[in-house]
Amino acid sequence: MTDLFDLTGKVALVTGGSRGLGLEMVRAFAAAGADVVITSRKPAACEAAAQEVRKLGRRALPVAAHVAHWQDLDRLADAAYAEFGRVDILVNNAGMSPLAPSSEETSEELFDKIIGVNFKGPFRLSAIVGRRMADAGGGSIINVSSSGAIMPQANLGPYSGSKAALNALTTVFALEYGPTVRVNTISAGPFLTDIAKAWPEEHRQRIRSAIGRPGRPEEIVTTALYLASDASGYTTGALIRVDGGLY
């Protein structure tokens, strides 16, 4: 059954791949046989993640880039194709969810920053890499969204709106680059990544969900492997909730 998730000979590009859920997916893809392009804003963090991949016997390319800047994304895509000649798996994982005191007090700068990272960047990267995937015969794009898109809360309008827009992009690109390129969304709930260190202790222990606790970062892996691999050959345009049954 492990052969279902075999990624031998594949190349994965993961944004926000140097920590949190992105790093867990980088590790999982490399363990399944893929070479990996790792990008985040910090060069040292990208290199540290790349070293982990190399220790697993796979090739890694660290590229520092800001996903909200289209010129960075063009450079990122060009670097990936120059190094590996292909990208088979694109994971739009980079995101941000800063809080504002209220919607009225949300600055234009903060609004634009959230939209840029969570929506503008994934749109551009999916467009330029998805087209190359389609021209090369296929691939898989995975958008990492949030339960905030389908269960929004007060004061999180830009974040929830940007993630809802990302969900819509899944359908757009599934139709635009299908049938050979599959495009799907992981709707992630609360996970105990770096950002959870700032949560109150009770939120780190219990949440309002069927399972009743936040997710462990490694619990994103099987869904990511399923969507990245040929095991999901008939799955596209889908939104898969990995949130412990939030309600």
N, C-alpha and C positions, 0 to 999 in steps of 0.2 A: 504493500500500500504506500510505502514511502516514495516509490517511484512516481506516484501521482504528482508530487510536488518537486520533481527533479527540474532544476534550472541550469543544468550543465550546458555550457556554451552560450548562455544568455548574458546580457548586459543590463543592469538595473541602474537607474538614476534616481536618487532619493534626495529631495529637498528637505532641509531641516534634519539632515541625516547624522548629525554629530552628537545628538543627545535624545533622551526621551523615547517616544514611540518610533521616531525615525531611526535612531540607532538600533533599536530592537529589530526593526525590519532589515536594516543593513546587515546585521549579524545573521539573521535567518536566511536571507537571500544568498549570502556568501557560503553559509553552511550547506545550502541546497545546491551549490555549484556555480553560482553566478559571479561574474566580475561586477564591481560596483563603482559608480561615480557618486561621490558624497559631496554635498554642498551645504554650506551655511555661511553666515557672515564672518565667522572667525576662522582664519587659516589654521591656527594651531589645533583647534578642535576638530577640523576636518582631517588634518593629518593624523591625529590620535586615533580617530575612527578608521582611517585607512590602514594604519598599522595593525589594528585588530583583524581586518579583512585579510591582509597579507599573511598573518599568522595562521589563517585557515587555509592557506595555499591558493588563494585567489588574487587576481589583480585588482588594484584599487587606484582611483584617480580622485584626489581631493581638489576641489575648486571652490574658492571663496567667492560668494556672490550674494547680492541682495535681490531677493525674488521680486521686489516691487519695482526694480529698475530694468526696463526691457533691454537696455544695452548689455547689462550683466547676463541676462538670460540668453541673448544671442551668442555672447561669448561662451557661456556655459555649454550650450548645445554644440557649438563648433568644437570646443575642446573635447567633449565626449566622443563626437564622431571622428575627430582627428586621432584620438587615442585608440578607440576600439572599432571604428568603422560602422557602428550600429548602436541603437538603443532598443531593447526589447520590452523593457518595463520602465514606466515613468510613475513615480509616486510623488504627488503634490501634497507633501506633508507639512511644510513650513506654515506656521500660522501664529497669530498673536491675539490676545484677548485682554488688553488693558482696560481697567475700569475707569469710569468718569463719575463724578459725584451725582450727576443727573444727565438726562438727555439735553436739557437746555444748556448745561455747562460743558457739554462736549465741544471741544474746539475743532475748527476746520482742519487743523494740522493733525490732530488725533484721528479724526474721521478718515481723512485721506490715507493715513498710515495703515489703519486697519484694513480698509478696502484694498489698498495696494498689495499688501502681503497675502491676504486671504482670498482675493478674487482676481484682481488685475494680473498678478504674477502667474497664478495657475492657468488663467486664460491664455496668456501669451506663450507660456512654455508648452502647454498642451497643443496649441496651434502649430508651433514650429516643429515640435518633436512628433506630434501625431501625424502631420503630413508626411514626414520622412518615414515613419513607421508604415503608413499606408502604401507609400511608393515602394517600400522594401518588402511588402507582403504581409505585414501584420505586427501586432504587439498588444500590450496591455497598459492602460493608464488607470491608476488608482488615485482617486481624490480622497484625502482624509478630511472629512467634515466633522460636524459636532452635533450632539443632541440639542444644542442651543438653536439650531436651525429649525427643528421641528417642535421644540418645547421652549420657546423664547421666554426670557424673564425681563423684568423692568431694568432700565438703565443699560441694557446690552444691545441696543438697536443696531449700531454699526457692526458689531460682531455677529449677532444672529442673522442680520440681513446679508452680510458677506458670505456666511456659510450657507444660507439658503440659496444665494446666487451660485455658489460652487456646486450645490446639488443640481441646479438647473443646467450647469455646464456639462454635467455627466450625460444628460440626455442629448444635449446639443452635439457633443463630440461623438457620442455613440452612433448617432445618425449620420453625422458628417463624414466620419472615417470608417464606418462599418462597410462591409461585414468583416473585414480582416482585422481591424483594430477594435478591441473590446475596451469599454470605458465604464468604470463602476465606482461607487462611493462606499467608503467605510464611515458610518456615522458613529463616531467614538463618544462614549460617555466619560465620566470622571475616571482618570487613571492616576496612579501614584507615581507620577514622574517628578521632575525637579520642581515644577510649579506647585505641586501639592505640599511642598514644605511650608508654604505660607498659609495653608488652610488651618482652621481650628482643629484641634485633635479629634473632636467628635465627628467631624466630616471626613477625617482620614480613616475612621473606623466604621462608620455607618452612613449609608445614603438611602434615599427613598427609591428603592428598586426591588425587583423580585429576588435578586440575589442578596441585596442588602449591604453590600460593601463596594468600595471603589475597585477598579480593576488593577491587576498587577501588569506592568508594562509588557511582560512576555506573553500576556494573554491576547495581544493583538496579532501575534505571529501567524497562527494557523489561518485566520481569515485573509491576511496579506498574502500568504503562500498560495492559498486557493485561488485568489484573484490574479496573482502573477503568473501562475502556471497553466498548463494545458488542461488541468483538472476542471477549470471553469470555462471550457470552450464554448458552452451554450449560455453563458451568463454575460449579459451586457446591458447597460442602462439601468443597473440595479443599485439600490441603496440597502446596504446590510448594516443593521444596528448591532454594534458591539458595545453595549452600555449596561449590561447586567439586568436589563428589563426595567429601565427607568419609567416612572409614571408620575 
